[in-house]
């Protein structure tokens, strides 16, 4: 669990650094530098509920105590009983269980057996069932309890269940389902544990190491600390540096740097971690050539400065799309920087994805439950740019990603929960799993040797025509890199929620247990 959390937190820190692009600065010279305080957090929560609520424990809850039933074959055979002996039987013949608990039949003999309830669905003979069950009770039918195997069923309806072995109809048993004392109220929603909350804090900064009239080359450094919920581990820190070039006239970042690292490395790794494959020894399925898709990459524009002067309503190219100046405000900075007058630039992104996956084979459609998945991402980005220097003073970014997975079971279908317990539903049943992920990041200028009263000198427009601007808006997704993170989280969280719920209806064998002594 600790290794999993550290892996996730490290990847989260990496994505933060990559999504916050690397930038140039106003009135720069060799050695110009700026430093920012960065803080970020990642929180996720999960929930699960079933309707009718009586199936909550099986679908969502942790394993509950089981009752054991054993099947014996005397002399390794199973034949009709005689006046002096019984060759095969259930033990105990009658078992009382609490509502919502599971009974496991263990086949301790060499002969295959089954379990079927005495009801109108199974149409037993009078030899198999001298008495039928009351209407409304769970219906069970299986003939697949092979030698050494087992079968389980969770009883949700109160009453007396008469059952028999459809392969050997002279074998009978009884299960009596009663209320516990006192009777527990079914839990409407079971809150499940997700990844531990992750907090990232530290500094990022840059300095100019190369400069001419057209391009600035920056060396970007970061030193971050990571804390992971309440897990008692030593502090985790991460530091490093890389270089990036910026076109001063257009603010476009050179290809071959952070943008394609996000697309080809960080997002696949994040998806791998979120799906739960933290202990896998298989290699990460990354792009074989990180630079193979550069021709298809949109132009990424730096966000650490704009080409002013700006005014309210001015369009601003950020990341892979357009934003606009919304208003102005005063930003209070730390240290000797004091208060600065700033323009507010905001961007919002909303994405929704819905899928429906009918289960079953082509020859028998509808034989399995139907899954539907919905995912929504809401991103809100806010930047404060200094009115005099055009330098980024502060940024606050938030993302809320919600995923919902719904599985509908028809009467008679097998519902298997994520903890491996299964039961056959006797009514239309809906199981809903939900996850909410909250990501937030804030950046604030802490120090710089730049003159904040002088701007870079570039024009507010890069010389594009109105038609070219409109074409960019239509063909380039707004905030490509940030939306990419949201898309990865949506897909991987959906995989995480649906993982392990589409189980086969064939009961899995379990190791035989030491049986109770058969009746004399």
LINHU-V819511 format. One record per pair of residues at least 6 apart in sequence whose C-alpha atoms are under 7 Angstrom apart, sorted by the first residue. I is the first residue (numbers start at 1). J is the second residue. D is the distance in Angstrom with one decimal. If there is no record, write none. Layout:
[[I J D] [I J D]]
//
This chain:
[[4 278 5.5] [5 196 6.9] [5 228 6.9] [8 273 6.1] [9 198 6.3] [9 226 6.9] [11 266 6.9] [11 270 6.3] [13 200 6.8] [15 266 6.2] [18 258 5.5] [18 262 6.5] [19 481 5.9] [19 482 6.2] [21 302 6.1] [21 303 6.9] [22 220 6.8] [22 244 6.7] [22 302 6.6] [23 246 6.8] [23 302 5.5] [23 303 6.9] [23 304 5.3] [24 216 6.4] [24 218 6.9] [24 246 6.4] [24 304 6.8] [24 305 6.9] [25 305 6.2] [25 391 6.3] [26 389 6.1] [26 390 6.9] [26 391 6.5] [26 455 5.1] [26 456 3.9] [27 450 7.0] [27 454 6.5] [27 455 5.9] [27 456 4.7] [28 450 7.0] [29 208 7.0] [30 208 5.2] [30 209 5.9] [30 210 6.5] [30 211 6.6] [31 207 5.8] [31 208 5.1] [31 209 6.4] [32 207 5.5] [32 208 5.4] [32 449 6.2] [32 450 6.4] [33 206 5.5] [33 207 4.1] [33 208 6.4] [33 448 5.7] [33 449 6.0] [34 205 5.5] [34 206 5.7] [34 207 6.7] [34 447 5.8] [34 448 4.2] [34 449 6.8] [35 203 6.9] [35 204 5.9] [35 205 4.1] [35 206 6.7] [35 445 6.1] [35 446 5.7] [35 447 5.3] [35 448 6.3] [36 203 5.6] [36 204 5.4] [36 205 5.9] [36 443 6.2] [36 444 5.3] [36 445 4.4] [36 446 5.1] [37 202 5.9] [37 203 4.7] [37 204 6.6] [37 443 5.6] [37 444 5.3] [37 445 6.4] [37 446 6.2] [38 201 5.5] [38 202 5.4] [38 203 5.5] [38 204 6.9] [38 442 5.8] [38 443 4.6] [38 444 6.7] [39 200 5.5] [39 201 4.3] [39 202 6.6] [39 441 5.7] [39 442 5.5] [39 443 6.7] [40 199 5.8] [40 200 5.0] [40 201 6.4] [40 440 5.4] [40 441 4.1] [40 442 6.4] [41 198 5.6] [41 199 4.4] [41 200 6.1] [41 439 5.8] [41 440 5.5] [41 441 6.6] [42 197 5.7] [42 198 5.0] [42 199 6.5] [42 438 5.8] [42 439 4.8] [42 440 6.9] [43 197 4.7] [43 198 6.6] [43 437 5.8] [43 438 5.2] [43 439 6.6] [44 194 6.0] [44 195 6.2] [44 197 7.0] [44 436 5.6] [44 437 4.3] [44 438 6.3] [45 193 6.7] [45 194 5.5] [45 435 5.6] [45 436 5.4] [45 437 6.7] [46 191 6.1] [46 192 5.2] [46 193 6.4] [46 194 6.0] [46 434 5.6] [46 435 4.4] [46 436 6.6] [47 189 6.6] [47 190 5.7] [47 191 4.4] [47 192 5.3] [47 433 5.9] [47 434 5.3] [47 435 6.6] [48 60 5.7] [48 189 5.8] [48 190 5.3] [48 191 6.4] [48 432 5.6] [48 433 4.5] [48 434 6.3] [49 56 5.8] [49 60 6.6] [49 188 6.3] [49 189 4.7] [49 190 6.1] [49 431 5.9] [49 432 5.5] [49 433 6.8] [50 56 4.9] [50 59 6.8] [50 430 5.6] [50 431 4.3] [50 432 6.3] [51 429 5.6] [51 430 5.2] [51 431 6.5] [52 429 6.2] [53 186 6.3] [53 188 6.2] [54 156 6.2] [54 186 6.4] [58 417 5.5] [58 421 6.0] [58 422 6.6] [59 416 6.4] [59 417 4.1] [59 418 6.8] [59 431 6.9] [60 190 6.6] [60 417 6.0] [60 418 6.8] [61 190 6.8] [62 419 6.2] [63 419 6.3] [63 421 7.0] [64 101 6.7] [65 101 6.8] [66 101 6.4] [66 102 5.0] [66 103 5.7] [66 104 6.8] [67 102 6.1] [67 103 4.7] [67 104 6.1] [68 103 5.8] [68 104 5.0] [68 105 6.2] [69 90 6.9] [69 91 5.8] [69 92 6.4] [69 103 6.9] [69 104 5.9] [69 105 4.6] [69 106 6.2] [70 90 5.8] [70 91 5.1] [70 105 5.6] [70 106 4.8] [70 107 6.1] [70 108 6.7] [70 515 6.4] [71 89 5.9] [71 90 4.8] [71 91 6.3] [71 106 6.0] [71 107 4.8] [71 108 5.8] [71 109 6.8] [72 88 5.4] [72 89 5.7] [72 90 6.6] [72 107 6.9] [72 108 5.7] [72 109 5.4] [73 87 5.8] [73 88 4.4] [73 109 5.1] [74 87 4.7] [74 88 5.9] [76 109 6.4] [76 110 6.0] [77 87 6.6] [77 111 6.8] [78 87 5.4] [78 88 5.1] [79 87 6.0] [80 170 6.3] [81 87 6.4] [89 171 5.7] [90 173 6.4] [91 518 6.3] [93 173 4.9] [93 174 6.3] [94 173 5.9] [94 174 4.6] [94 175 5.8] [95 174 6.3] [95 175 4.9] [95 176 6.1] [96 175 5.8] [96 176 4.6] [96 177 6.0] [97 176 6.1] [97 177 5.1] [97 178 6.3] [98 177 5.5] [98 178 5.1] [98 179 5.6] [98 180 5.6] [99 155 6.0] [99 156 5.5] [99 157 6.8] [99 158 6.4] [99 177 5.6] [99 178 5.6] [99 179 5.6] [99 180 7.0] [100 154 6.0] [100 155 5.3] [100 156 4.7] [101 154 5.4] [101 155 6.0] [102 152 6.6] [102 153 5.4] [102 154 4.0] [102 155 6.2] [103 152 5.5] [103 153 5.6] [103 154 6.4] [104 150 6.7] [104 151 5.6] [104 152 4.2] [104 153 6.7] [105 150 5.4] [105 151 5.2] [105 152 6.2] [106 149 6.2] [106 150 4.5] [106 151 6.8] [106 512 6.5] [107 145 6.5] [107 146 6.8] [107 147 5.7] [107 148 5.3] [107 149 5.6] [107 150 5.9] [108 147 6.6] [108 148 5.6] [108 512 6.5] [109 147 5.8] [109 148 6.9] [110 147 4.8] [111 146 6.9] [111 147 5.7] [112 145 5.8] [112 146 4.4] [112 147 5.5] [113 143 5.9] [113 144 6.7] [113 145 5.2] [113 146 6.3] [113 165 6.4] [113 167 6.1] [114 142 5.2] [114 143 4.0] [114 144 6.0] [114 145 5.5] [114 165 4.9] [114 166 6.0] [114 167 6.3] [115 140 6.9] [115 141 5.7] [115 142 5.4] [115 143 6.6] [115 163 6.6] [115 164 5.8] [115 165 4.9] [115 166 6.6] [116 140 5.1] [116 141 4.2] [116 142 6.3] [116 163 5.4] [116 164 5.5] [116 165 6.1] [116 166 6.3] [117 139 5.9] [117 140 5.3] [117 141 6.7] [117 161 6.8] [117 162 6.0] [117 163 4.1] [117 164 6.4] [118 124 6.3] [118 129 5.8] [118 132 5.0] [118 133 5.6] [118 162 5.6] [118 163 5.2] [119 132 5.5] [119 133 5.5] [127 169 6.9] [127 170 6.7] [128 164 6.1] [128 169 4.7] [128 170 5.8] [133 161 6.0] [133 162 6.2] [137 157 5.6] [138 155 6.9] [138 157 6.4] [138 426 5.7] [139 426 6.7] [140 424 6.9] [143 166 6.9] [143 167 6.9] [145 151 6.2] [148 511 7.0] [148 512 5.9] [149 509 4.1] [149 510 5.7] [150 507 7.0] [150 508 7.0] [150 509 5.2] [150 510 5.9] [151 507 5.6] [152 422 6.9] [153 422 6.3] [153 423 4.9] [154 422 6.9] [154 423 5.2] [158 177 5.1] [158 178 5.8] [159 176 6.0] [159 177 5.3] [159 178 6.9] [160 175 6.0] [160 176 4.5] [160 177 6.2] [161 174 5.6] [161 175 5.0] [161 176 6.1] [162 173 6.1] [162 174 4.7] [162 175 6.7] [163 172 5.8] [163 173 5.4] [163 174 6.1] [164 171 5.5] [164 172 4.4] [164 173 6.1] [165 171 5.6] [165 172 6.7] [196 228 6.3] [196 229 5.2] [197 228 5.9] [197 229 4.8] [198 227 5.8] [198 228 4.6] [198 229 6.0] [199 226 5.7] [199 227 5.2] [199 228 6.5] [200 224 6.6] [200 225 5.7] [200 226 4.6] [200 227 6.6] [201 224 5.5] [201 225 5.4] [201 226 6.6] [202 223 5.8] [202 224 4.3] [202 225 5.9] [203 222 5.7] [203 223 5.5] [203 224 6.2] [204 221 5.7] [204 222 4.2] [204 223 6.5] [205 220 5.7] [205 221 5.4] [205 222 6.4] [206 218 6.2] [206 219 5.5] [206 220 4.3] [206 221 6.0] [207 218 5.6] [207 219 5.5] [207 220 6.7] [208 216 6.8] [208 217 6.0] [208 218 4.7] [208 219 6.4] [209 217 5.7] [209 218 5.7] [209 219 6.4] [210 216 5.8] [210 217 4.6] [210 218 6.9] [211 217 6.1] [214 247 6.0] [214 248 5.5] [214 249 6.8] [215 245 6.5] [215 246 5.5] [215 247 4.8] [215 248 5.5] [216 245 5.6] [216 246 5.3] [216 247 6.8] [216 248 6.8] [217 243 6.8] [217 244 5.7] [217 245 4.3] [217 246 6.5] [218 243 5.4] [218 244 5.4] [218 245 6.3] [219 241 6.7] [219 242 5.8] [219 243 4.5] [219 244 6.8] [220 241 5.3] [220 242 5.5] [220 243 6.0] [221 240 5.8] [221 241 4.2] [221 242 6.9] [222 239 5.3] [222 240 5.7] [222 241 6.4] [223 238 5.9] [223 239 4.3] [223 240 6.9] [224 237 5.6] [224 238 5.2] [224 239 6.2] [225 236 5.8] [225 237 4.2] [225 238 6.4] [226 235 6.8] [226 236 5.1] [226 237 5.8] [227 235 6.6] [227 236 6.6] [244 257 6.6] [245 253 6.1] [245 254 5.6] [246 252 5.8] [246 253 4.7] [246 254 6.2] [247 253 6.4] [249 458 6.2] [249 462 6.5] [250 462 5.4] [251 301 5.4] [251 302 5.7] [252 299 6.5] [252 300 5.7] [252 301 4.4] [252 302 6.3] [253 300 5.7] [253 301 5.8] [253 302 6.4] [255 294 6.9] [256 291 6.8] [259 481 6.9] [260 290 6.8] [264 286 6.2] [264 287 5.5] [264 290 5.8] [265 286 6.1] [267 485 6.5] [267 488 6.1] [268 286 6.4] [269 284 6.9] [271 488 6.1] [271 489 6.7] [271 492 5.0] [274 492 5.8] [274 493 6.4] [274 496 6.8] [275 492 5.6] [275 493 6.8] [275 495 6.1] [275 496 4.8] [276 496 6.9] [298 320 6.2] [298 476 6.4] [299 320 5.9] [300 319 4.6] [300 320 4.9] [301 317 6.4] [301 318 5.2] [301 319 4.5] [301 320 6.4] [302 318 6.3] [302 319 6.1] [303 318 5.6] [303 319 6.8] [304 391 6.1] [304 392 4.9] [305 390 5.4] [305 391 4.5] [305 392 5.3] [306 390 5.4] [306 391 6.9] [307 390 6.7] [307 458 5.3] [307 459 5.6] [307 460 4.6] [308 390 6.1] [308 458 6.9] [308 459 6.0] [308 460 4.6] [309 460 6.0] [310 460 6.8] [311 325 6.8] [312 325 5.1] [312 326 5.8] [312 327 5.9] [313 324 5.7] [313 325 4.9] [313 326 6.0] [314 324 5.4] [314 325 5.4] [315 322 6.5] [315 323 5.8] [315 324 4.3] [315 325 6.6] [316 322 5.5] [316 323 5.1] [316 324 5.3] [317 323 6.2] [318 479 7.0] [319 479 5.2] [319 480 6.6] [320 476 6.3] [320 477 6.4] [320 478 5.6] [320 479 5.0] [320 480 5.3] [321 473 6.2] [321 476 6.3] [321 477 6.3] [321 478 4.2] [321 479 5.6] [322 473 6.9] [322 478 6.6] [323 345 6.7] [323 346 6.3] [323 347 5.6] [324 345 5.6] [324 346 6.6] [325 343 6.5] [325 344 5.7] [325 345 4.5] [326 344 5.6] [326 345 5.8] [326 346 6.9] [327 343 6.0] [327 344 5.2] [328 342 5.6] [328 343 4.4] [328 344 5.3] [329 341 6.0] [329 342 5.5] [329 343 6.6] [330 339 6.4] [330 340 5.6] [330 341 4.6] [330 342 5.9] [331 339 5.5] [331 340 5.3] [331 341 6.3] [331 342 6.6] [332 338 5.9] [332 339 4.4] [332 340 6.5] [333 339 5.9] [333 445 6.8] [333 446 6.9] [334 446 5.9] [335 446 7.0] [340 386 6.7] [341 386 6.1] [341 387 6.0] [342 384 5.6] [342 385 5.1] [342 386 4.4] [342 387 5.1] [343 384 5.6] [343 385 5.2] [343 386 6.5] [343 387 6.2] [344 382 7.0] [344 383 5.8] [344 384 4.8] [344 385 6.7] [345 382 5.8] [345 383 5.1] [345 384 6.4] [346 381 5.6] [346 382 4.5] [346 383 6.3] [347 380 6.0] [347 381 5.1] [347 382 6.6] [348 379 5.5] [348 380 4.6] [348 381 6.2] [349 378 5.8] [349 379 5.0] [349 380 6.6] [350 377 5.6] [350 378 4.7] [350 379 6.5] [351 376 5.7] [351 377 5.2] [351 378 6.8] [352 375 5.6] [352 376 4.4] [352 377 6.5] [353 374 5.7] [353 375 5.2] [353 376 6.5] [354 373 5.6] [354 374 4.4] [354 375 6.5] [355 372 5.6] [355 373 5.2] [355 374 6.6] [356 371 5.8] [356 372 4.2] [356 373 6.4] [357 370 6.0] [357 371 5.1] [357 372 6.1] [358 366 6.8] [358 370 4.6] [358 371 6.4] [359 366 6.2] [359 367 6.9] [359 368 4.9] [359 369 5.8] [359 370 5.6] [360 366 5.6] [360 367 5.0] [360 368 4.9] [368 413 7.0] [369 407 6.3] [369 408 5.5] [369 409 4.8] [369 410 7.0] [370 407 5.5] [370 408 5.3] [371 405 7.0] [371 406 5.7] [371 407 4.5] [371 408 6.7] [372 405 5.8] [372 406 5.2] [372 407 6.5] [373 404 5.7] [373 405 4.5] [373 406 6.4] [374 403 5.6] [374 404 5.2] [374 405 6.4] [375 402 5.6] [375 403 4.2] [375 404 6.4] [375 490 6.1] [376 401 5.7] [376 402 5.3] [376 403 6.5] [377 400 5.8] [377 401 4.4] [377 402 6.5] [377 486 6.4] [378 399 5.6] [378 400 5.3] [378 401 6.4] [379 398 5.8] [379 399 4.3] [379 400 6.6] [380 397 5.8] [380 398 5.3] [380 399 6.4] [381 396 6.2] [381 397 4.4] [381 398 6.5] [382 395 5.6] [382 396 5.3] [382 397 6.1] [383 394 6.0] [383 395 4.5] [383 396 6.6] [384 392 5.9] [384 393 5.5] [384 394 5.2] [384 395 6.2] [385 391 5.5] [385 392 4.5] [385 393 5.6] [386 392 6.3] [386 393 6.2] [388 452 6.5] [388 453 5.3] [388 454 6.1] [388 455 6.2] [389 452 5.0] [389 453 5.6] [389 454 5.0] [389 455 4.0] [389 456 6.9] [390 455 6.0] [393 444 6.0] [393 445 5.2] [394 443 5.3] [394 444 4.3] [394 445 6.2] [395 442 5.4] [395 443 5.0] [395 444 6.6] [396 441 5.9] [396 442 4.4] [396 443 6.6] [397 440 5.6] [397 441 5.2] [397 442 6.3] [398 439 5.8] [398 440 4.4] [398 441 6.5] [399 438 5.9] [399 439 5.1] [399 440 6.3] [400 437 5.8] [400 438 4.7] [400 439 6.5] [401 436 5.7] [401 437 5.0] [401 438 6.5] [401 490 6.8] [402 435 5.7] [402 436 4.5] [402 437 6.3] [403 434 5.7] [403 435 5.3] [403 436 6.6] [403 490 6.8] [403 493 7.0] [403 494 6.3] [404 432 6.9] [404 433 5.8] [404 434 4.4] [404 435 6.5] [405 432 5.7] [405 433 5.2] [405 434 6.4] [405 497 6.8] [405 498 6.9] [406 430 6.8] [406 431 5.7] [406 432 4.5] [406 433 6.4] [407 430 5.7] [407 431 5.2] [407 432 6.5] [408 429 5.8] [408 430 4.6] [408 431 6.5] [409 428 5.9] [409 429 5.1] [409 430 6.3] [410 427 6.6] [410 428 4.9] [410 429 6.6] [411 425 5.4] [411 426 4.6] [411 427 4.6] [411 428 5.6] [412 424 5.7] [412 425 5.5] [412 426 5.7] [413 424 5.6] [413 425 6.0] [414 422 6.6] [414 423 5.6] [414 424 4.4] [414 425 6.4] [414 505 5.9] [415 422 5.4] [415 423 5.3] [415 424 5.9] [415 425 6.7] [416 422 4.1] [416 423 6.5] [416 501 6.3] [416 503 6.4] [417 501 6.2] [418 500 6.0] [418 501 5.9] [433 497 6.5]]
//
